[in-house]
Amino acid sequence: MEFIKDELQMKKLVMAFSQNTENTLDEIEFNYNMDTGNFRKGGSWDLRFGRIEDSVKNKNDVAILNRERGIWKYKAILFASTGTLFVFTKEKNLDKVIKEKSNTEKIHYFHALVYLNVENVGVNVQLDLFNFYDESFERRREIEVQKILMEYYSQVKQVYFIVGTEKNKQIVEVKVQHFNHQFEFLKEVDFSKYITKGEYEDILPRVGKNNNKPTAKPLVGIKNGLKKRSEKQIADWKQEEKEKEKEYLKS
């Protein structure tokens, strides 16, 4: 695929997207007495998007798009030099969006974004699935994608989905998938080899849920403070392992 011009950057994106979030969320939940499932689902994506943003923050040709759809906030990454936009999702969610089409009043942003993938035509045309792509719907999609991308609309040439397959709350497979204008699958590249495995589980014990939790603390600084602490432990551990390896090679 055209986007694979910077393999190292793709590796960074995949690692940031696939890193485990459960232990960090356990620690936050334990310290701040946050038991709701809503917190864990949203918190998991907050962690992922934060890591994704960090992985491209020093790239001059990258724009980080912060977008909102109702209560859902997400990030997309645009590589300006190639006009490539990356959108992040879980496999189950992507499959659901495609199967449900977009026959409701509000167009899902996935359906809006693939409107821009106009250069390729799928081999297996499934007209029975996409017979709702009439002229009126196409116009709505065009308006919607313009609203989503705003000033970046003219810069995006192709949209790719970075798709994670999850098992037991851990991403075990990551593929970059490309669809045509009608959301028909075209091709994919498997980047699962770059998934970070086992580091959180090896270092941080899972916090048991019990009735002896400390008094809830104020949530001041939780985004940039507490949730970074566990990740710093990981970074320190990695550095320590590298130093040990260097010493071993010298001996």
VEXKELUM-171766 format. One line per field, with one value per residue: residue in three letters; x, y, z of N, C-alpha, C, O in turn. Coordinates in steps of 0.1 Angstrom, whole numbers, plus 2048, in hexadecimal, padded with zeros to 3 digits. Layout:
// residues N
rest	c(ALA, ...) .
npx	c(X, ...) .
npy	c(Y, ...) .
npz	c(Z, ...) .
capx	c(X, ...) .
capy	c(Y, ...) .
capz	c(Z, ...) .
cpx	c(X, ...) .
cpy	c(Y, ...) .
cpz	c(Z, ...) .
opx	c(X, ...) .
opy	c(Y, ...) .
opz	c(Z, ...) .
***
This chain:
// residues 251
rest	c(MET, GLU, PHE, ILE, LYS, ASP, GLU, LEU, GLN, MET, LYS, LYS, LEU, VAL, MET, ALA, PHE, SER, GLN, ASN, THR, GLU, ASN, THR, LEU, ASP, GLU, ILE, GLU, PHE, ASN, TYR, ASN, MET, ASP, THR, GLY, ASN, PHE, ARG, LYS, GLY, GLY, SER, TRP, ASP, LEU, ARG, PHE, GLY, ARG, ILE, GLU, ASP, SER, VAL, LYS, ASN, LYS, ASN, ASP, VAL, ALA, ILE, LEU, ASN, ARG, GLU, ARG, GLY, ILE, TRP, LYS, TYR, LYS, ALA, ILE, LEU, PHE, ALA, SER, THR, GLY, THR, LEU, PHE, VAL, PHE, THR, LYS, GLU, LYS, ASN, LEU, ASP, LYS, VAL, ILE, LYS, GLU, LYS, SER, ASN, THR, GLU, LYS, ILE, HIS, TYR, PHE, HIS, ALA, LEU, VAL, TYR, LEU, ASN, VAL, GLU, ASN, VAL, GLY, VAL, ASN, VAL, GLN, LEU, ASP, LEU, PHE, ASN, PHE, TYR, ASP, GLU, SER, PHE, GLU, ARG, ARG, ARG, GLU, ILE, GLU, VAL, GLN, LYS, ILE, LEU, MET, GLU, TYR, TYR, SER, GLN, VAL, LYS, GLN, VAL, TYR, PHE, ILE, VAL, GLY, THR, GLU, LYS, ASN, LYS, GLN, ILE, VAL, GLU, VAL, LYS, VAL, GLN, HIS, PHE, ASN, HIS, GLN, PHE, GLU, PHE, LEU, LYS, GLU, VAL, ASP, PHE, SER, LYS, TYR, ILE, THR, LYS, GLY, GLU, TYR, GLU, ASP, ILE, LEU, PRO, ARG, VAL, GLY, LYS, ASN, ASN, ASN, LYS, PRO, THR, ALA, LYS, PRO, LEU, VAL, GLY, ILE, LYS, ASN, GLY, LEU, LYS, LYS, ARG, SER, GLU, LYS, GLN, ILE, ALA, ASP, TRP, LYS, GLN, GLU, GLU, LYS, GLU, LYS, GLU, LYS, GLU, TYR, LEU, LYS, SER) .
npx	c(808, 803, 808, 81C, 836, 845, 850, 859, 849, 830, 833, 835, 81B, 80B, 814, 80E, 7F2, 7EB, 7F4, 7F0, 7D5, 7C8, 7D4, 7DD, 7C4, 7B9, 7C8, 7C2, 7A6, 7A7, 7B4, 7A3, 78A, 778, 760, 750, 745, 744, 759, 770, 76E, 76F, 786, 79A, 79C, 7A4, 7BE, 7C9, 7C7, 7D6, 7F0, 7F3, 7F3, 80B, 81D, 821, 827, 83E, 841, 843, 833, 81A, 7F8, 7E2, 7C3, 7A9, 78A, 766, 749, 72C, 72C, 743, 765, 780, 7A0, 7B0, 7CA, 7DD, 7F3, 802, 814, 80E, 7F3, 7E4, 7CC, 7C8, 7B3, 7A7, 79C, 789, 786, 76C, 75B, 75F, 755, 73B, 732, 734, 722, 70A, 706, 6FE, 6E4, 6D6, 6CB, 6E2, 701, 71B, 73C, 750, 744, 742, 75D, 768, 75E, 770, 782, 785, 793, 797, 786, 773, 779, 766, 748, 72D, 710, 6F7, 6FC, 702, 6EE, 6E3, 6F3, 6EB, 6E6, 6DE, 6E7, 702, 708, 703, 716, 72D, 72B, 72C, 746, 755, 74E, 75A, 775, 77C, 792, 7A5, 79B, 7A0, 7BA, 7BA, 7BE, 7BB, 7AB, 7B3, 7AE, 7B9, 7B8, 7AF, 7AF, 7A0, 7A5, 79C, 79E, 7B5, 7C8, 7CF, 7D5, 7DD, 7D3, 7D7, 7BE, 7AE, 794, 77C, 769, 74F, 750, 759, 76F, 791, 7AE, 7C8, 7E2, 7F5, 800, 806, 81D, 829, 81C, 81C, 824, 81B, 828, 81C, 80E, 824, 830, 81F, 809, 7E8, 7CE, 7BB, 797, 787, 778, 786, 78F, 7A2, 799, 788, 79A, 7A0, 79B, 7AE, 7C6, 7C7, 7C8, 7E1, 7F1, 7EE, 7E8, 7FE, 811, 815, 81D, 835, 843, 845, 856, 86D, 874, 879, 88F, 8A1, 8A4, 8B0, 8C9, 8D3, 8D6, 8E9, 8FF, 903, 90A, 923, 932) .
npy	c(7F4, 817, 827, 81C, 828, 830, 81B, 81A, 82E, 823, 80D, 819, 824, 80E, 801, 814, 814, 7FA, 7F3, 7E6, 7F0, 7EA, 7E6, 800, 80D, 7FE, 807, 822, 820, 813, 826, 83C, 835, 82D, 81D, 818, 809, 81A, 82C, 81C, 814, 82C, 837, 825, 82A, 845, 841, 833, 845, 85A, 84F, 84A, 864, 86D, 85D, 869, 883, 891, 893, 8A5, 8A6, 89E, 89F, 8A1, 898, 8A2, 897, 898, 885, 888, 87C, 86F, 870, 872, 86A, 870, 86A, 87D, 87A, 892, 893, 87E, 87E, 86D, 85F, 852, 83D, 831, 812, 7F7, 7D5, 7C9, 7DF, 7EC, 7D9, 7D8, 7F2, 7F2, 7DD, 7E7, 7FB, 81C, 826, 836, 856, 865, 865, 84D, 854, 844, 83B, 854, 85C, 848, 850, 860, 84E, 849, 840, 825, 806, 7EC, 7C9, 7B5, 7BE, 7C7, 7CD, 7C9, 7CE, 7E9, 7F9, 810, 826, 83E, 85C, 871, 868, 866, 881, 88A, 87C, 888, 8A3, 89D, 892, 8A8, 8B9, 8AA, 8A9, 8C4, 8DE, 8CD, 8BE, 8C0, 8B5, 89A, 87B, 860, 848, 834, 818, 810, 7F2, 7E0, 7C0, 7B1, 79E, 791, 7AB, 7B5, 7C1, 7AC, 7AA, 7BF, 7D0, 7E3, 7F0, 7F5, 804, 808, 823, 81B, 80D, 7F3, 7D8, 7DA, 7D5, 7CB, 7CF, 7BD, 7C6, 7BA, 7B0, 7C5, 7C9, 7D1, 7BB, 7AD, 7BE, 7CF, 7BC, 7AE, 7BF, 7CF, 7C6, 7BB, 7CE, 7C4, 7C3, 7CF, 7D5, 7E7, 7FF, 81E, 83F, 852, 867, 889, 890, 89F, 8A5, 88B, 882, 88A, 882, 86B, 855, 854, 84A, 82E, 828, 835, 824, 80E, 818, 81D, 804, 7F8, 806, 7FE, 7E3, 7E5, 7F0, 7DB, 7C8, 7D4, 7D3, 7B8, 7B1, 7BD, 7AF) .
npz	c(800, 7FB, 811, 820, 824, 838, 84C, 867, 873, 870, 880, 899, 89C, 89C, 8B3, 8C7, 8C5, 8CB, 8E5, 906, 91B, 932, 94C, 953, 955, 969, 97F, 980, 984, 99D, 9AE, 9AC, 9B0, 99B, 98D, 977, 958, 942, 947, 943, 928, 91A, 926, 91D, 902, 903, 90E, 8F8, 8E3, 8ED, 8ED, 8D2, 8C7, 8D4, 8C6, 8AD, 8B1, 8AC, 891, 874, 85D, 865, 86F, 88A, 88F, 8A3, 8AB, 8B0, 8B6, 8C0, 8E1, 8DD, 8D9, 8C3, 8B2, 894, 87D, 867, 84C, 83C, 826, 815, 814, 823, 839, 859, 86B, 88A, 897, 8A7, 89C, 89E, 8A1, 889, 877, 87F, 878, 85C, 855, 85F, 84F, 845, 84A, 85A, 867, 86E, 861, 865, 86E, 862, 84A, 83E, 83B, 82A, 812, 805, 7F9, 7DB, 7C5, 7C1, 7B7, 7C4, 7C1, 7C5, 7C2, 7D5, 7D1, 7DD, 7F7, 7F8, 7EC, 7F5, 7F0, 7E2, 7CE, 7DF, 7F8, 7F4, 7F1, 80B, 819, 80F, 818, 834, 837, 831, 846, 85B, 855, 850, 84D, 843, 82E, 812, 812, 817, 807, 807, 81D, 838, 84D, 86D, 87C, 899, 8A6, 8C1, 8DE, 8FD, 908, 8FE, 8E3, 8C9, 8AF, 893, 877, 859, 846, 827, 815, 7FB, 7EB, 7F0, 807, 804, 809, 801, 804, 81B, 834, 84A, 86A, 881, 88D, 89A, 8B2, 8D4, 8ED, 90C, 91E, 931, 941, 94B, 95D, 96D, 987, 985, 992, 9AD, 9B0, 9CC, 9EC, 9FA, 9F1, 9EE, 9FA, 9E2, 9CC, 9C0, 99D, 991, 978, 96E, 954, 948, 95C, 970, 95F, 94F, 95F, 962, 948, 948, 95A, 949, 935, 944, 94C, 933, 92B, 93F, 939, 920, 927, 936, 922, 912, 923, 925, 90C, 90A, 91B) .
capx	c(800, 80B, 80B, 827, 842, 84D, 84D, 85B, 83E, 825, 835, 831, 80D, 805, 818, 806, 7E4, 7E9, 7F9, 7E5, 7D0, 7C1, 7DB, 7DD, 7B7, 7B7, 7CF, 7BA, 79A, 7A9, 7B7, 799, 77D, 770, 75C, 746, 74A, 746, 766, 77A, 76E, 774, 794, 7A2, 79E, 7AC, 7CB, 7CE, 7C8, 7E1, 7FC, 7F4, 7F8, 819, 826, 823, 828, 84A, 840, 83F, 828, 80E, 7EE, 7DA, 7B5, 7A1, 77C, 75B, 73C, 724, 735, 74F, 770, 78A, 7AB, 7B5, 7D8, 7DF, 800, 800, 81C, 808, 7E4, 7DF, 7C6, 7C7, 7A8, 7AA, 790, 789, 780, 75E, 754, 75F, 74C, 72D, 72E, 732, 716, 6FE, 706, 6FC, 6D7, 6D0, 6CB, 6EF, 70B, 726, 748, 757, 73E, 745, 76B, 76C, 759, 77C, 789, 77E, 79B, 796, 77A, 774, 777, 759, 73E, 722, 706, 6EC, 6FF, 704, 6E5, 6DE, 6FC, 6E5, 6EC, 6DB, 6EF, 710, 70A, 703, 724, 737, 729, 730, 754, 75A, 74D, 763, 783, 77D, 79D, 7AE, 793, 7A7, 7C7, 7B8, 7BD, 7B7, 7A9, 7B7, 7AA, 7C2, 7AE, 7B4, 7A7, 7A2, 7A1, 79E, 7A1, 7C2, 7C9, 7D8, 7D8, 7DB, 7D5, 7D3, 7B5, 7AA, 787, 779, 75F, 742, 753, 75D, 77D, 79B, 7BB, 7CD, 7EF, 7F6, 80B, 805, 82A, 82D, 814, 823, 81E, 81F, 830, 814, 80B, 830, 835, 815, 7FF, 7DA, 7C9, 7AF, 78C, 783, 770, 78F, 795, 7A4, 78F, 78A, 7A2, 79C, 7A0, 7B7, 7D2, 7C7, 7CB, 7EF, 7F9, 7ED, 7E8, 80B, 81B, 817, 824, 843, 849, 848, 861, 879, 877, 87F, 89D, 8A9, 8A6, 8BA, 8D6, 8D8, 8DA, 8F6, 90A, 905, 911, 930, 939) .
capy	c(800, 823, 82E, 816, 82F, 832, 80F, 81D, 835, 819, 805, 821, 826, 801, 7FE, 81D, 810, 7EC, 7F1, 7E3, 7FC, 7E5, 7E9, 80E, 810, 7F8, 810, 82E, 81C, 810, 832, 847, 82F, 82F, 80F, 816, 804, 826, 831, 813, 814, 839, 838, 81D, 832, 850, 83D, 830, 851, 862, 848, 84C, 871, 86E, 856, 871, 891, 898, 892, 8B2, 8A5, 897, 8A7, 899, 89D, 89F, 899, 894, 880, 887, 87B, 867, 878, 869, 870, 86B, 86E, 880, 87D, 89C, 891, 874, 880, 860, 861, 845, 83D, 825, 80C, 7E9, 7CE, 7C7, 7EB, 7EF, 7CF, 7DC, 7FE, 7EE, 7D5, 7EF, 805, 829, 829, 83F, 864, 86A, 85D, 84A, 85B, 83B, 83C, 861, 85C, 840, 858, 865, 843, 848, 83C, 816, 7FF, 7DF, 7BE, 7AE, 7C8, 7C2, 7D7, 7C7, 7D4, 7F7, 800, 81D, 830, 846, 869, 879, 863, 86B, 890, 88B, 877, 893, 8AE, 898, 891, 8B6, 8BD, 8A3, 8AD, 8D2, 8E4, 8C2, 8B7, 8BF, 8AE, 88B, 874, 852, 845, 826, 814, 807, 7EA, 7D7, 7B4, 7B1, 792, 793, 7B9, 7B8, 7C0, 7A1, 7AB, 7CC, 7D1, 7EF, 7EC, 7FF, 802, 812, 82D, 815, 805, 7E6, 7D5, 7DA, 7CF, 7CE, 7CC, 7B8, 7CB, 7B4, 7AE, 7D0, 7CA, 7D0, 7B0, 7A8, 7C6, 7D3, 7B1, 7A9, 7C8, 7D4, 7BD, 7C0, 7D3, 7BD, 7CB, 7CB, 7DF, 7EF, 80A, 82B, 84A, 858, 873, 892, 88B, 8A9, 8A0, 87D, 87F, 88B, 87E, 85D, 84B, 853, 845, 820, 828, 838, 818, 805, 81E, 81B, 7F6, 7F5, 80C, 7F5, 7D7, 7E8, 7F1, 7CD, 7C1, 7DA, 7CE, 7AA, 7B0, 7C2, 7A4) .
capz	c(800, 7F9, 81E, 827, 820, 844, 854, 875, 878, 871, 88C, 8A5, 89C, 8A0, 8C1, 8CF, 8C4, 8D0, 8F3, 910, 923, 93E, 959, 956, 959, 977, 988, 981, 98B, 9AB, 9B5, 9AB, 9B3, 98F, 98A, 96C, 94B, 93A, 949, 93E, 91A, 916, 92A, 914, 8F5, 907, 90E, 8EB, 8DA, 8F2, 8E8, 8C3, 8C5, 8D7, 8BC, 8A1, 8B5, 8A7, 882, 86E, 853, 86B, 876, 893, 88E, 8AE, 8A6, 8B9, 8B1, 8CD, 8ED, 8D9, 8D4, 8BD, 8AB, 887, 87A, 858, 847, 831, 81A, 80D, 814, 829, 846, 860, 875, 893, 89C, 8AA, 891, 8A0, 89F, 87A, 870, 882, 871, 84E, 854, 862, 844, 84C, 846, 864, 864, 870, 85A, 86D, 868, 85A, 83D, 839, 837, 81E, 807, 7FE, 7F2, 7CF, 7BA, 7BF, 7B7, 7CA, 7B7, 7C8, 7C4, 7DC, 7CF, 7E6, 804, 7F7, 7E3, 7FB, 7EC, 7D7, 7CC, 7EB, 803, 7F0, 7F4, 81A, 81D, 80B, 822, 841, 838, 831, 854, 863, 852, 850, 844, 83D, 824, 805, 813, 818, 7FA, 80A, 82B, 83C, 85B, 875, 882, 8A3, 8AA, 8D0, 8E6, 90C, 90B, 8F9, 8D4, 8C5, 8A0, 88D, 868, 852, 83C, 81D, 80F, 7F0, 7ED, 7F4, 813, 800, 80D, 7F6, 808, 829, 838, 858, 871, 88F, 892, 8A2, 8BE, 8E0, 8F4, 919, 927, 93D, 949, 952, 967, 976, 98B, 983, 99F, 9B0, 9B4, 9D9, 9F3, A02, 9E9, 9F5, 9F7, 9D4, 9CB, 9B5, 990, 98B, 972, 96C, 946, 946, 967, 975, 954, 949, 969, 95F, 93C, 94B, 95F, 93E, 92E, 94C, 94B, 926, 92B, 947, 931, 915, 92D, 939, 916, 90E, 92C, 922, 8FF, 90C, 923) .
cpx	c(809, 810, 817, 834, 84B, 849, 84F, 84F, 831, 826, 831, 822, 806, 808, 80F, 7F7, 7E1, 7ED, 7ED, 7E2, 7CA, 7C7, 7DB, 7CF, 7B4, 7BD, 7C7, 7AD, 79C, 7AC, 7AC, 78B, 773, 76C, 753, 74D, 74C, 754, 771, 77A, 774, 783, 79E, 7A6, 7A6, 7BA, 7D1, 7D1, 7D4, 7EF, 7FE, 7F9, 806, 822, 828, 825, 834, 84B, 83B, 834, 81B, 805, 7E5, 7CC, 7AD, 792, 773, 74F, 733, 72D, 742, 759, 77B, 795, 7AD, 7C2, 7D9, 7ED, 7FF, 808, 816, 7F9, 7DD, 7D9, 7C4, 7BC, 7AA, 79D, 792, 782, 771, 756, 754, 755, 73D, 729, 72C, 725, 709, 6FC, 705, 6EE, 6CF, 6D1, 6DA, 6F9, 717, 733, 750, 752, 741, 753, 76E, 766, 765, 784, 783, 786, 79A, 788, 77B, 772, 76A, 74F, 732, 717, 6FA, 6EF, 6FF, 6FB, 6E0, 6E8, 6F6, 6EB, 6EA, 6E5, 6FE, 712, 70A, 711, 72E, 737, 72E, 73F, 75B, 759, 757, 771, 786, 789, 7A6, 7A7, 79B, 7B4, 7C6, 7B6, 7B7, 7B5, 7AC, 7B2, 7B4, 7B9, 7B4, 7AA, 7AA, 79D, 7A5, 7A4, 7AF, 7C2, 7D3, 7DC, 7D5, 7DD, 7D1, 7CB, 7B0, 79D, 784, 76D, 752, 745, 755, 76C, 786, 7A7, 7BE, 7DB, 7EF, 802, 80B, 812, 82F, 825, 81D, 81D, 824, 825, 828, 812, 818, 833, 82B, 80B, 7F1, 7D4, 7BB, 7A4, 787, 77C, 779, 796, 797, 799, 792, 791, 79D, 7A2, 7A9, 7C3, 7D2, 7CB, 7DA, 7F8, 7F9, 7EE, 7F5, 815, 81E, 81F, 833, 84A, 84D, 855, 86E, 87D, 87E, 88D, 8A6, 8AD, 8B1, 8C8, 8DC, 8DD, 8E7, 901, 90D, 90D, 920, 939, 93E) .
cpy	c(80C, 829, 828, 81C, 831, 826, 812, 824, 82C, 810, 80C, 823, 819, 7FE, 807, 819, 803, 7EA, 7EF, 7EF, 7F7, 7E8, 7F7, 812, 80A, 801, 81C, 82B, 81A, 81D, 83D, 841, 830, 821, 80D, 811, 80F, 82B, 829, 813, 821, 83B, 830, 824, 83E, 84D, 83A, 83C, 85A, 85C, 84A, 85A, 873, 867, 85E, 880, 898, 897, 89F, 8B2, 89F, 8A1, 89D, 89F, 898, 8A2, 893, 88F, 87E, 887, 874, 871, 86F, 871, 869, 871, 871, 882, 885, 899, 887, 875, 874, 863, 853, 847, 830, 81F, 7FD, 7E2, 7CC, 7D3, 7EE, 7E6, 7D4, 7E8, 7FB, 7E7, 7DD, 7F9, 813, 82E, 831, 84D, 86A, 860, 85A, 84F, 851, 83B, 849, 861, 854, 846, 85D, 85B, 840, 842, 82D, 811, 7F1, 7D4, 7B7, 7B9, 7C2, 7CC, 7D5, 7CD, 7E4, 7FE, 80D, 828, 838, 854, 872, 875, 867, 879, 892, 887, 882, 89E, 8A9, 897, 89F, 8BC, 8B7, 8A8, 8BC, 8D7, 8D9, 8BA, 8B5, 8B8, 89F, 885, 866, 850, 837, 824, 80B, 800, 7E0, 7CC, 7B2, 7A3, 794, 7A1, 7BD, 7B7, 7B6, 7A2, 7B9, 7CB, 7DF, 7EB, 7F7, 7FB, 80C, 81B, 827, 80B, 7F6, 7E4, 7D4, 7D2, 7D2, 7CA, 7C8, 7BE, 7C5, 7B1, 7B9, 7D2, 7C8, 7C5, 7AE, 7B2, 7CB, 7C8, 7AC, 7B2, 7CC, 7CA, 7C3, 7C3, 7CC, 7C6, 7C6, 7D7, 7E8, 7FA, 817, 835, 850, 865, 87C, 88D, 895, 8A2, 892, 87A, 87F, 886, 86F, 853, 84A, 84C, 836, 81F, 82C, 82C, 80F, 80B, 81C, 80D, 7F2, 7FA, 803, 7E9, 7D9, 7E9, 7E4, 7C6, 7C7, 7D4, 7BF, 7A9, 7B4, 7B7, 799) .
cpz	c(800, 806, 824, 822, 82C, 84E, 863, 87B, 87A, 87E, 899, 8A7, 8A2, 8AF, 8CB, 8D0, 8CC, 8DF, 8FC, 918, 931, 94B, 95D, 95B, 966, 981, 98B, 988, 99A, 9B3, 9B6, 9AC, 9A7, 98A, 97D, 95F, 941, 93B, 942, 92F, 914, 91A, 922, 908, 8F8, 907, 900, 8E2, 8DF, 8ED, 8D9, 8C0, 8C9, 8CD, 8B0, 8A4, 8AF, 897, 87C, 864, 858, 872, 87E, 894, 89B, 8AB, 8B1, 8B1, 8BD, 8D9, 8E9, 8D3, 8CF, 8B6, 89E, 884, 86B, 855, 83A, 825, 810, 80C, 81A, 837, 84C, 86B, 87D, 898, 8A0, 89E, 892, 89D, 890, 873, 873, 87A, 862, 84C, 856, 857, 84B, 848, 850, 860, 864, 86A, 863, 866, 860, 84C, 836, 833, 82B, 811, 7FE, 7F7, 7E5, 7C3, 7B7, 7BF, 7BB, 7BF, 7B9, 7CC, 7CA, 7DC, 7D9, 7F3, 803, 7ED, 7E9, 7F7, 7E0, 7D7, 7D9, 7F7, 800, 7F4, 803, 81F, 81A, 815, 830, 842, 837, 83F, 85D, 861, 852, 847, 83E, 832, 817, 806, 813, 80B, 7FC, 819, 82E, 84A, 862, 87F, 88C, 8A6, 8B9, 8D5, 8F4, 90F, 907, 8EA, 8D1, 8B6, 89B, 87E, 864, 846, 833, 817, 804, 7F5, 7F3, 800, 810, 803, 801, 7F9, 816, 82A, 847, 85F, 880, 895, 89B, 8AF, 8CA, 8E9, 902, 923, 933, 946, 951, 95E, 971, 97A, 989, 991, 9A2, 9B5, 9C2, 9DF, 9FB, 9FA, 9F1, 9F2, 9E9, 9D5, 9C0, 9A8, 989, 985, 96E, 95E, 944, 951, 96A, 969, 94D, 952, 965, 952, 93E, 951, 954, 937, 936, 94C, 93E, 926, 933, 940, 926, 91B, 931, 92D, 911, 916, 929, 916, 901, 913, 91A) .
opx	c(814, 81A, 81D, 83C, 857, 840, 847, 84B, 82A, 81D, 82B, 81D, 7FE, 7FF, 80A, 7F1, 7D7, 7EA, 7E2, 7EA, 7C8, 7C0, 7D9, 7CD, 7AC, 7B6, 7C5, 7A9, 793, 7A6, 7AB, 781, 767, 774, 751, 758, 755, 75A, 77A, 785, 77C, 78A, 7A9, 7B1, 7AE, 7C3, 7DC, 7DB, 7DB, 7F8, 809, 801, 80E, 82D, 831, 826, 834, 856, 830, 82C, 813, 809, 7E1, 7CB, 7AB, 78F, 776, 74C, 733, 735, 74B, 756, 77E, 793, 7AC, 7C5, 7D7, 7F4, 7FB, 803, 818, 7F2, 7D2, 7E0, 7BF, 7BC, 7AD, 793, 79D, 779, 76A, 74B, 749, 74E, 735, 71D, 722, 71E, 6FF, 6F2, 70A, 6ED, 6C3, 6D8, 6DD, 6F9, 71D, 734, 758, 759, 742, 756, 776, 769, 764, 78C, 77C, 781, 79D, 77F, 785, 76B, 763, 74C, 72C, 714, 6F4, 6E5, 6FE, 6FE, 6D8, 6E5, 6FC, 6F3, 6F3, 6EA, 705, 71D, 712, 716, 737, 741, 735, 745, 766, 762, 75C, 778, 791, 789, 7AE, 7AD, 79B, 7BA, 7CF, 7AC, 7AF, 7BD, 7A7, 7B2, 7B8, 7B3, 7BD, 79E, 7B6, 792, 7B1, 7AD, 7B5, 7BD, 7DF, 7E5, 7CA, 7E8, 7C8, 7CF, 7AF, 79B, 78B, 769, 74B, 73C, 752, 774, 782, 7AB, 7B8, 7E1, 7EA, 80D, 811, 814, 839, 827, 826, 811, 830, 827, 82E, 813, 816, 839, 82E, 804, 7EF, 7D6, 7B2, 7A6, 784, 77A, 774, 7A2, 78F, 792, 79E, 78E, 796, 7AD, 7AB, 7CA, 7DD, 7D2, 7E0, 804, 802, 7F6, 7F8, 81F, 82A, 828, 83C, 856, 858, 85E, 878, 889, 888, 896, 8B2, 8B9, 8BA, 8D1, 8E8, 8E7, 8F0, 90C, 919, 916, 929, 945, 944) .
opy	c(80C, 830, 82E, 814, 833, 828, 80D, 821, 82D, 80D, 807, 822, 819, 7F9, 803, 81A, 801, 7E0, 7F5, 7F7, 7FF, 7EC, 7FB, 81A, 810, 803, 821, 833, 81E, 81F, 845, 849, 834, 81A, 802, 814, 80E, 82F, 82E, 814, 821, 841, 835, 824, 843, 854, 83E, 83E, 861, 864, 84D, 85C, 87A, 86C, 85B, 888, 8A5, 89A, 8A4, 8BB, 89A, 8AA, 893, 8AA, 88C, 8AD, 88C, 895, 873, 890, 873, 878, 865, 87D, 85D, 87C, 867, 88B, 881, 89C, 888, 86F, 871, 868, 84A, 851, 826, 827, 7F7, 7E7, 7CE, 7D3, 7F2, 7EA, 7D3, 7E9, 800, 7E9, 7DB, 800, 815, 839, 832, 850, 872, 855, 863, 850, 856, 83C, 84A, 866, 859, 842, 85E, 85E, 836, 840, 829, 816, 7EA, 7D6, 7B4, 7BC, 7B9, 7D3, 7DF, 7D0, 7EA, 809, 814, 834, 838, 857, 87A, 87D, 86B, 87D, 89A, 88D, 884, 8A3, 8B1, 89B, 8A0, 8C3, 8BD, 8AB, 8C0, 8D4, 8DC, 8B1, 8AA, 8B4, 898, 888, 861, 856, 82E, 82D, 801, 805, 7D8, 7CF, 7B0, 79E, 798, 7A3, 7C6, 7AD, 7B7, 79A, 7BF, 7C7, 7E5, 7E5, 803, 7EF, 816, 81B, 82E, 803, 7EE, 7EC, 7CD, 7C8, 7DB, 7C2, 7D0, 7BB, 7CC, 7B0, 7B7, 7DC, 7BF, 7C6, 7AF, 7AE, 7CB, 7C9, 7A8, 7AD, 7CC, 7C4, 7CF, 7BB, 7CD, 7D0, 7BB, 7E2, 7F1, 7FC, 819, 833, 852, 86D, 878, 887, 894, 89B, 88D, 86F, 876, 887, 868, 849, 840, 847, 833, 817, 827, 82A, 809, 803, 819, 80A, 7EB, 7F3, 801, 7E4, 7D1, 7E5, 7E2, 7BF, 7BF, 7D1, 7BB, 7A0, 7B0, 7B6, 78F) .
opz	c(805, 807, 82D, 81C, 82B, 856, 86B, 886, 883, 884, 8A2, 8B2, 8AA, 8B6, 8D5, 8DA, 8D2, 8E5, 8FB, 91B, 939, 955, 969, 964, 96E, 98C, 996, 991, 9A2, 9BE, 9BF, 9AA, 9A9, 984, 97A, 95C, 938, 931, 93C, 929, 90C, 912, 91F, 903, 8F0, 902, 8FD, 8DC, 8D7, 8E9, 8D5, 8B8, 8C2, 8CB, 8A8, 89B, 8AE, 892, 87F, 862, 850, 879, 879, 898, 89D, 8A8, 8BA, 8A7, 8C2, 8DA, 8F1, 8CA, 8D5, 8B4, 89E, 887, 863, 85B, 82F, 81A, 804, 804, 817, 840, 846, 872, 877, 89B, 89C, 898, 889, 897, 88B, 86A, 86A, 875, 85C, 843, 84F, 857, 856, 843, 84F, 856, 85C, 86D, 869, 85A, 857, 842, 82A, 828, 823, 806, 7F2, 7EE, 7E3, 7B8, 7AC, 7C5, 7B7, 7B5, 7AF, 7D7, 7C4, 7E6, 7DC, 7FA, 80E, 7E8, 7E2, 7FB, 7D6, 7E0, 7DD, 7FE, 80A, 7F9, 808, 828, 822, 819, 836, 84C, 83D, 844, 866, 86B, 854, 83B, 835, 82C, 812, 7FB, 810, 804, 7F4, 821, 827, 853, 85C, 888, 889, 8A8, 8BD, 8D1, 8F7, 917, 90C, 8E4, 8D4, 8B2, 89F, 87A, 869, 83D, 838, 813, 804, 800, 7FB, 803, 818, 800, 7F7, 7F2, 81C, 822, 84F, 85B, 889, 8A1, 8A2, 8B6, 8CA, 8EC, 904, 92E, 93E, 952, 95D, 968, 97D, 971, 98B, 99B, 99A, 9BC, 9C3, 9D9, A03, 9FD, 9FA, 9E8, 9E6, 9DE, 9B7, 9A8, 97D, 98C, 96A, 95C, 93E, 950, 966, 96B, 946, 94E, 965, 951, 937, 94F, 954, 934, 931, 94B, 93E, 921, 930, 941, 924, 915, 92F, 92E, 90D, 911, 92A, 915, 8F9, 911, 91F) .
***
